[in-house]
């Protein structure tokens, strides 16, 4: 898996997170239709956390949108010239799940 990730310019951690899944199956993670923010829990948060880690973060993937996840979302938003509010709406989701380093 690490070799596959290396040749696709993905984080080479051997974990099949959102980016690796997309590269393997060419199926993007669709926007869930609502914002995801601090206090939220669930699979959408898990996908966000994994993708933030793919983008260079180092947060715990636990499905809980806490302060550390919010801080990494803001960091990502600033880096990609998005509104820096710590909330993952459609625009932040699309950039997070469709950009390549």
Backbone as numpy.savetxt, mean C-alpha at the origin, in Angstrom:
# Nx Ny Nz CAx CAy CAz Cx Cy Cz
10.56 -16.85 -4.98 9.75 -15.68 -4.98 10.62 -14.42 -4.98
11.71 -14.45 -4.21 12.58 -13.27 -4.15 13.18 -12.96 -5.51
13.52 -13.98 -6.27 14.07 -13.76 -7.59 13.02 -13.13 -8.50
11.79 -13.63 -8.44 10.69 -13.05 -9.22 10.54 -11.57 -8.85
10.53 -11.27 -7.56 10.38 -9.89 -7.11 11.55 -9.03 -7.60
12.75 -9.57 -7.51 13.93 -8.82 -7.95 13.82 -8.43 -9.42
13.44 -9.37 -10.27 13.36 -9.09 -11.70 12.16 -8.24 -12.08
11.23 -8.05 -11.16 10.07 -7.17 -11.42 10.24 -5.83 -10.70
11.44 -5.60 -10.11 11.74 -4.36 -9.39 10.80 -4.14 -8.21
10.48 -5.23 -7.52 9.63 -5.18 -6.34 10.51 -5.35 -5.10
9.95 -5.06 -3.94 10.66 -5.30 -2.70 10.91 -6.80 -2.60
12.16 -7.20 -2.45 12.53 -8.61 -2.46 12.51 -9.18 -1.04
11.30 -9.44 -0.55 11.13 -9.96 0.80 10.55 -11.38 0.83
10.21 -11.92 -0.34 9.65 -13.26 -0.39 8.19 -13.35 0.04
7.57 -12.20 0.30 6.18 -12.15 0.74 5.30 -11.75 -0.44
4.20 -12.45 -0.63 3.29 -12.11 -1.72 2.30 -11.05 -1.20
2.75 -9.79 -1.24 1.90 -8.66 -0.88 1.19 -8.16 -2.13
0.50 -7.03 -2.03 -0.27 -6.51 -3.16 0.54 -6.34 -4.45
1.74 -5.79 -4.35 2.53 -5.54 -5.56 2.95 -6.85 -6.22
3.40 -7.80 -5.42 3.81 -9.09 -5.97 2.60 -9.81 -6.55
1.47 -9.76 -5.84 0.24 -10.39 -6.35 -0.12 -9.80 -7.70
-0.09 -8.46 -7.79 -0.42 -7.81 -9.06 0.53 -8.24 -10.16
1.81 -8.34 -9.84 2.78 -8.75 -10.85 2.56 -10.20 -11.28
2.19 -11.04 -10.33 1.95 -12.45 -10.64 0.69 -12.65 -11.47
-0.37 -11.96 -11.09 -1.67 -12.24 -11.68 -2.27 -11.10 -12.47
-1.56 -9.98 -12.51 -2.04 -8.80 -13.26 -3.46 -8.42 -12.87
-3.76 -8.54 -11.59 -5.08 -8.15 -11.09 -4.90 -7.07 -10.04
-5.19 -5.83 -10.37 -5.01 -4.76 -9.39 -6.02 -4.89 -8.24
-5.65 -4.32 -7.13 -6.54 -4.30 -5.98 -7.51 -3.15 -6.21
-8.80 -3.44 -6.40 -9.75 -2.37 -6.73 -10.07 -1.47 -5.53
-10.31 -0.20 -5.81 -10.71 0.75 -4.77 -12.02 0.27 -4.16
-12.10 0.22 -2.83 -13.30 -0.33 -2.18 -14.54 0.56 -2.22
-14.39 1.80 -2.69 -15.56 2.67 -2.81 -15.80 3.57 -1.62
-14.88 3.56 -0.66 -15.00 4.43 0.51 -13.61 4.77 1.02
-13.50 5.86 1.77 -12.21 6.25 2.31 -11.82 5.30 3.45
-10.52 5.17 3.63 -9.98 4.36 4.71 -9.12 5.30 5.53
-9.36 5.33 6.83 -8.68 6.31 7.68 -8.38 5.73 9.06
-7.70 6.55 9.87 -7.33 6.16 11.23 -8.57 5.65 11.97
-8.41 4.51 12.62 -9.50 3.89 13.36 -10.16 2.74 12.60
-9.96 2.71 11.28 -10.54 1.62 10.48 -9.75 0.34 10.68
-10.42 -0.77 10.41 -9.81 -2.10 10.53 -10.28 -2.97 9.37
-9.47 -3.96 9.04 -9.91 -4.93 8.05 -8.93 -5.14 6.92
-9.41 -5.87 5.92 -8.56 -6.28 4.80 -8.08 -5.09 3.98
-8.91 -4.07 3.80 -8.45 -2.89 3.06 -7.24 -2.27 3.73
-7.27 -2.20 5.05 -6.13 -1.65 5.81 -4.91 -2.55 5.65
-5.13 -3.85 5.68 -4.02 -4.80 5.50 -3.35 -4.58 4.15
-4.15 -4.42 3.08 -3.60 -4.18 1.75 -2.80 -2.87 1.72
-3.35 -1.83 2.33 -2.67 -0.53 2.38 -1.34 -0.67 3.10
-1.34 -1.31 4.25 -0.11 -1.47 5.02 0.94 -2.24 4.22
0.53 -3.31 3.57 1.48 -4.10 2.77 2.04 -3.27 1.63
1.19 -2.52 0.98 1.65 -1.71 -0.15 2.56 -0.57 0.31
2.25 0.03 1.47 3.14 1.06 2.03 4.51 0.46 2.32
4.54 -0.77 2.82 5.82 -1.43 3.05 6.53 -1.71 1.74
5.79 -2.08 0.69 6.39 -2.25 -0.63 7.04 -0.95 -1.10
6.45 0.17 -0.68 6.94 1.49 -1.10 8.05 2.01 -0.19
8.54 1.16 0.69 9.66 1.56 1.53 9.34 1.77 2.99
8.12 1.51 3.38 7.75 1.65 4.78 8.19 0.46 5.59
7.98 0.54 6.88 8.31 -0.59 7.75 7.31 -0.61 8.91
6.04 -0.74 8.55 5.01 -0.75 9.57 4.47 -2.17 9.74
3.90 -2.43 10.90 3.32 -3.74 11.20 2.06 -3.92 10.35
1.95 -5.06 9.71 0.76 -5.37 8.92 -0.20 -6.13 9.83
-1.16 -5.38 10.38 -2.10 -5.97 11.34 -3.56 -5.66 11.04
-3.81 -4.91 9.96 -5.19 -4.59 9.61 -5.82 -3.51 10.46
-5.00 -2.82 11.25 -5.50 -1.74 12.11 -4.86 -0.43 11.67
-5.68 0.52 11.26 -5.19 1.82 10.77 -4.96 2.72 11.97
-3.73 2.65 12.49 -3.35 3.45 13.65 -2.49 4.62 13.26
-1.84 5.21 14.26 -1.02 6.40 14.06 0.16 6.16 13.12
0.80 4.99 13.22 1.95 4.71 12.37 1.53 4.54 10.91
0.39 3.89 10.68 -0.12 3.75 9.32 -0.48 5.12 8.77
-1.14 5.93 9.58 -1.51 7.28 9.16 -0.28 8.10 8.78
0.78 8.00 9.58 2.01 8.74 9.30 2.63 8.28 7.98
2.62 6.97 7.71 3.19 6.46 6.46 2.33 6.85 5.26
1.01 6.91 5.45 0.13 7.37 4.37 0.46 8.82 4.05
0.62 9.65 5.06 0.95 11.07 4.84 2.30 11.21 4.13
3.26 10.41 4.55 4.58 10.43 3.92 4.47 10.05 2.43
3.70 9.01 2.16 3.50 8.57 0.77 2.78 9.66 -0.02
1.75 10.24 0.56 1.00 11.29 -0.13 1.90 12.48 -0.47
2.72 12.87 0.47 3.62 14.01 0.22 4.60 13.67 -0.90
5.18 12.48 -0.84 6.17 12.06 -1.84 5.57 12.03 -3.25
4.27 11.73 -3.35 3.62 11.59 -4.65 2.71 12.76 -5.00
2.91 13.87 -4.29 2.21 15.13 -4.59 0.69 14.99 -4.53
0.22 14.29 -3.52 -1.21 14.13 -3.27 -1.59 15.01 -2.08
-2.89 15.21 -1.88 -3.35 15.92 -0.69 -2.87 15.14 0.54
-2.15 15.82 1.45 -1.57 15.16 2.61 -2.56 15.26 3.78
-3.43 14.25 3.87 -4.43 14.24 4.93 -4.43 12.93 5.73
-3.63 11.95 5.33 -3.57 10.68 6.04 -4.77 9.78 5.80
-5.63 10.19 4.87 -6.82 9.42 4.53 -6.64 8.83 3.14
-6.93 7.55 3.00 -6.79 6.90 1.70 -8.14 6.93 1.00
-8.29 7.92 0.11 -9.46 8.01 -0.75 -9.11 7.45 -2.11
-9.97 7.69 -3.08 -9.76 7.11 -4.42 -8.41 7.49 -5.02
-8.05 8.77 -4.98 -6.81 9.21 -5.62 -5.58 8.58 -4.96
-5.53 8.63 -3.63 -4.39 8.02 -2.93 -4.33 6.53 -3.18
-5.49 5.87 -3.18 -5.55 4.42 -3.43 -4.99 4.11 -4.81
-5.44 4.84 -5.83 -5.02 4.57 -7.20 -3.52 4.74 -7.36
-2.95 5.78 -6.76 -1.50 5.99 -6.86 -0.78 4.90 -6.08
-1.25 4.60 -4.88 -0.59 3.60 -4.04 -0.55 2.23 -4.69
-1.63 1.85 -5.35 -1.70 0.50 -5.90 -1.30 0.40 -7.37
-0.99 1.51 -8.00 -0.66 1.45 -9.42 0.70 2.04 -9.78
1.39 2.63 -8.83 2.69 3.20 -9.18 3.76 2.11 -9.15
4.84 2.35 -9.85 6.00 1.47 -9.80 7.21 2.33 -9.52
8.07 1.85 -8.65 9.28 2.61 -8.32 10.25 2.58 -9.46
